[in-house]
Amino acid sequence: MTTPLVLVINCGSSSIKFALVDEDSSEFPLEGLAERLNSPEAVLRWEQDGEQQEEPLADADHRQALEALLPRVQAYAGDRLAAIGHRVVHGGEQFTAAGLLNEDALAAIRAASPLAPLHNPANLLGIDAAQALFADLPQVAVFDTAFHQSLPEHAYRYALPIELYQQQRIRRYGFHGTSHCYVTRRAASLTGLPVDTSGWLSAHLGNGCSSCAVQDGHSRDTSMGFTPLEGLVMGTRSGDVDPSLHAFLERERGWSAQHTDQVLSRESGLLGLSGLSNDMRTLEQASSEGHEGATLAIEVFCYRLAKSLAGQACALTRLDGLIFTGGIGENSALVRAKTVAHLGLMGLAINDDANRACVGGNSGEIQADNSPRILVVPTNEERQIALETLAAIGAEKER
């Protein structure tokens, strides 16, 4: 019996990332990216069974890009195409799991758009286009925030006047939920531990970064908050800063709140600290050649990560392992070693040889003898979205 296929769509403001996911295969038979949409340089690139192809789509919008993409998906998948799973960044407090897209769900996603003004409207563009082209196919929204809806109130509430929570729903939401969910379940599988009786610290490190404490399969604390700007140092995002910084910069430099947000989101982080790049690979090379800014950026990045992980251990009743994932987490032995060096009080220590060997998509344990587990686990958000899509469809059929 052939397994169903799920098309996973991740829409940005000017791009569409997609993958056709077979639950029984570790490889995606079809995946690609439509980028630079709404410009003369718009293009669709995809890889099908290992062969790379592309098609110019000058001035194409999201609908036109999907019109070019979806017939290829349909031709390849045939009657095995069971559903489309859409990544949606923000589900607010309404969504604690993936949900079948209907009018109520779409209204709720639109209502959450003020919480993610750069992301949810783009996600909705993809949903609207896919529904118009595949009206009879089940479509599911999978939310970055849903996994963190299990945070206890003492972890998600800010110490602000209560009406700001009651009226504007200002609280900590957390993001990267599909990644933290996937890698903690994968880590449990790799180590032979039950998901529902294990505790993990997870570090998702890419251009965006977050940490998460996962107890018995549920998120109990995470570093990102009301927006993805809170928490760790990231590629161009500052992470945590003093809340009075906005007022100080307004007084001293005449900056508007919007300009300060722009600087904190796009000109800070690794880029701002180093004065060179937001790419950890570039910084590691520059640091090895004596670039002081690059060295400082790496040191701050690793210390702030370790500090976050140590703090989130408070949310766990047991620690079965620390997980590194994401582009930096999976490939930077230096970042892993420097981060763990700050966590000696927790008994964590790296095996240098195992650490250096675990790059390029390899998973494995890299801890020294007598240390709690330290794992490198490649993330697979597309697969997690596909699994949650199938689960949502199954739950709907059982009603």
N, C-alpha and C positions, 0 to 999 in steps of 0.2 A: 504494500500500500504506500503510495507516495504521500509525503508530508506536505502540508499547506505552506505557501509562501506569503510573506508579509512585506509590503512595500513601506519602508520607513522614510518619512519626509521631515526635513529640518529646514525651515524657511527663515532666512535672515532678511534684513531690509533690502539687500541687493543680490541675494544668492539663494540657491536651493541645494542643500546636500541631500543625497538620497542613497538608499541601499535596499536591495532585495534580499531578504533574510530567509534562509532555509534552516528551520530549527535543528535539523539533523546534520548540518554541515558547519564546519568551523570557518569556511570561506564564504564570502558573498558572491553569488554567481553574476550579479550585476550591481555596480555602484558607480557613483560619480558626483559631479558638481556642475550646476549652472551658475555662472557668476557674472558680475558686472552687468546685472540686469538693468533695463531702462537706460542703456547707453549704447553707442555704436559698436562698442567692443564686446557686447554680450556674447557668451559662448557656452555651449553645452559640451562637457567632457565626461566620458564614461569608460569603464572597463568592463568588458563582458567576457567571461571565461578566460581571463588573462590577457585579452587583446584590448589595447587602448584605442579609443576613437574620439573624434570631436566633430561638432557641427556649429558653424557661426550662426548666431541668432540676433543679428543687429537690431538694437532698440527693443528687444523682446521684454515684456513684463512677466510677472509670475505666471499668469494664466497661459501666455504663449509658450513659455518655457516648459510648463507641464504638458501642454498640448504636443510639444515635440518629444517629451520624455515618455509619457504614459503609453503611447502605442508600442514603443520598444519593450516596455515592461510587460504589456499584455501579450505581445507576440512571443516573448520568451517564456512567460509563466503559464499562459493558457488558462485552463480551468483550475490550476493550482493556486492562483492568486486569491487568497481568502479575505484580505482586509488591507487597509492602509492605516498605519500608525503615525500620528503627527506628534512631534515634539512641541510642547507648549511650555514656555518658560515659567509663567506664573498662573497658578490656580487659586491664589488667595487662600482663604480658610475653607472654601466650599469643597475642594477636592482632596480627599485623602488617598485616592488611588486613581488609576487610569479609568476613563469613562467613555462610554459610547457617545459619539457626537450627535446631539439632537438640538432642537431650538433652545431648550433650557440650558444645556451645556454651553452653546455658543453665546447666549446672553451673559452667562457667568464669566466666560473668558473675556468678553468685551468689557464687563464691569470691572475686571481686574486689570485692565490695560493701564489705568493711571499708576499702578504699582510697577509696571514694566513697559514704559511708553516706547522704548526702542525695540522691544521684542514681541509682545503679544500682538500688536497690529500686523507685524510681518508674518507671524504664525497664522493669523486669521486669513491673510491673503492666500497662503498655501492651502488652507482648509477649504476656503470658498472655491478656489480653482479646481481642486481635486473632487469636491462634491459635485460640481457642475459637469465634470467629465466622466465621473464614475458614480452616478446617482444611486445605483443599486448595490454598490459595494459597501459593506460595513466599514465605518471609519471611527477611529478611536483617538482621543487626546491623552497623551502621557505627559505628566507635569513634572518639571524639575523640582517643584516645591512639595509635591505630594508626600514623598518619603519622609520629609521632616515634620509632617503634621502630627507625628507621635511624640514630639518634644513635650515635656511637661511644662506647665504654665510658668514655673519658676525659671525655666530655661529660655522661653520665648518672649516673655514680657520685658519691656524696658521700664526703668524707674521714671516714668513720665506721668503727668496728670491723667487720670483714668479716662477722661472724655476723649483724649487723643486716640486711645485704643478703641473705645466704644464707637466713636463716630468716624474716624479715618482708618481704623484697623492698623494702626502703627504698632508693629511688633516684629520679632525676628521670624523670618520665613525660611531662610536657608535655600541653597541651590545645589546643583550637581547631584541631585538626588538619585537619578538613574545610575550614575557612575558609582556612588557610594553603595547603593543597593547591590549592584552587580558584583563589585569586587569583594565585598564582605561575604556574599554567598559563595562566590568562587573560592575564596580563601578557606571557608569552612569545608567545602568539598575537597580541596587539595590536601587538607590536613586531617580529614576524616572526622571532623567535629560536627555535631548537629547545629544547624543555623539557630534554632530556637533556644539553645542553651550555651551560647558562646558570646564573648565580648571582644570587640575589635576597635582599634583606632585606625582611621583611614585618612590618607593624605593624597588628595587629587591635585596634582601639580602640573599645570600647563601655562598658557598665557593668563588664564584665570585659575585661581587656586582656592581650595577650601579643605578644611579638615572636618572630621566627623567622628563622633563616638556612637557605636552601634552595639546595643545590648539585646541579645536574644532576637536578632533580626529586625530591630526597630531603632530608628535614629533617636538618640537621647540628647545630643547637643551637636552643634555645628558652628563653624566660624563665620560664615556669611549671615547677614541679618535681614533688615528691611529691604536692602538692595544688595547686589553682588559686590558692592564697593567695600563693605565691612569685612574685617578679618585680616587675612594674611597679606603679606607683600606679594604682588602679582607682576605680570609683565609690564603694564603701564598704569596699574591701579595702586594707590597708596596703601590700601588696607586701613587699619585703625589709625586715626589721628585724633587729637584733642578736638572735641566738638566746638570749642571756642575759636578754632583756627579760622572759620569763615568770618566771624566778626572782626578778628584781628586783621585779616587781610583786607577787609573792607575799610577799616579805619586807616591802616598804614599804607596801603597801596591803591585804594580806591576800587578794588575788584568787586564785581557783582557776585552774588551767590552762584549764578550760572557759570561765570568764568572760573570761579574756584572749583566748582564741580568738574568742569572741563579739565582743569589742571590735575585734579586728583584722580580722574578716571583715565586720562589719555597721555599725560606727560609725566607721571610719577612712577612708583614701583621700581622695578629693575632699571628701566630706562632713565628715570629721574635720578636715582642714586648713582648710577654709573656714568651718566652723561654720554653714554655710548650706544646702548642697545637694550631691547627688551628680550632678546634671545639668549637663553642660558648657554647655548653652545658657543656663541660669540664671546660671552663674558668669561667663560672658563678658559678659552684660548687667550684672551687678552690678559686675564689675571696671571696665567702662567708666564706671560711675557713682561709682567711687572706693572700692569695698568692698575693704579691704586683705586680708581673709581669702580672698576669691575670687581676687584677683590672685596671692597666694602659692600657692594650690592649683594654678592654671594653670602657674605658673613651675616648681613642683616636678614636676608631671606631665610637662611637656615635657622638663625636664632629665634626669629619670630615664629617660624613653623614649630620648632621644638617647644617653645613657650605655650603655644596654642594646644599642642598635643598633650603636654603635661597637665594643663588646666582641664582639658576635656576628660582626662582619666577620672576626674571626680564623678562623672556621670555613669561610670561602669561599676559593676559589682565584681567583675573579674576581667583580667586582661589575657586573652589568648593570643594576641598578636598585633603588631603594627604593620600596616599595609601601605606601600608606595605605589601610586598609579599615575596615569596621565603622561604626557610627553616628557616632562622633566623627571617625574617620579620613576618612570620605566627605564630611563636612559642615562640619568646622571648619577654615576657612582659617587662623585664628589659631593653632591647635595645630600645624598643619603648618608654618607659617612659623617659629614659635618653636622647634620641634624641629630643623628643618633649620639654623637659625642656629647651633646648637651643633655642627654637623657640618662646618664649613668646612674643617677639617683633612683631611677626606676628599674635598674638592673639590665637595661638594654645595651647591647654591644654588637658590633659588626664583625663578621668574618671578612677580612679584606679581599681574599682571593675569590670567595663566592660573590661578594659585592661587585667586583670588577667584571666578573663573568656574566652577570645578569643584566644584559642590555639587549636592545634590538628586538623587543617583543617576547623575550624569554621570561617565563615565570619561574619562581623558585624561592627557597628560603636562604637568607643571607646572614643569619645571626651567628654570633660566636657561641662556643660551648657555654652552657649554664645561663644563657640569655633567654628571656622570652622570645617567642618567634618574631622574626622580621621578614616580611614577604614582599616580593615584587610581583604584582598581579596586573597584567595588561587589562585596561578597561575595554568595554565593548558596549557602549551606550545604545548603539543600533540594535544589537541582539536583545538587550534588556527591554527596549521599547517594543520590539516584536513579541517577546514573551508576555509582556503586560497587555499588549493588544489582543493576543489570542486568549489570555485569561479573562479579559473584559468581555469578549464575544461569548466565551463559554459561560460566564456568569449570567449574561443576558438570556442565553438560550435556556438556562435552567429555571428562569423565573416563571 
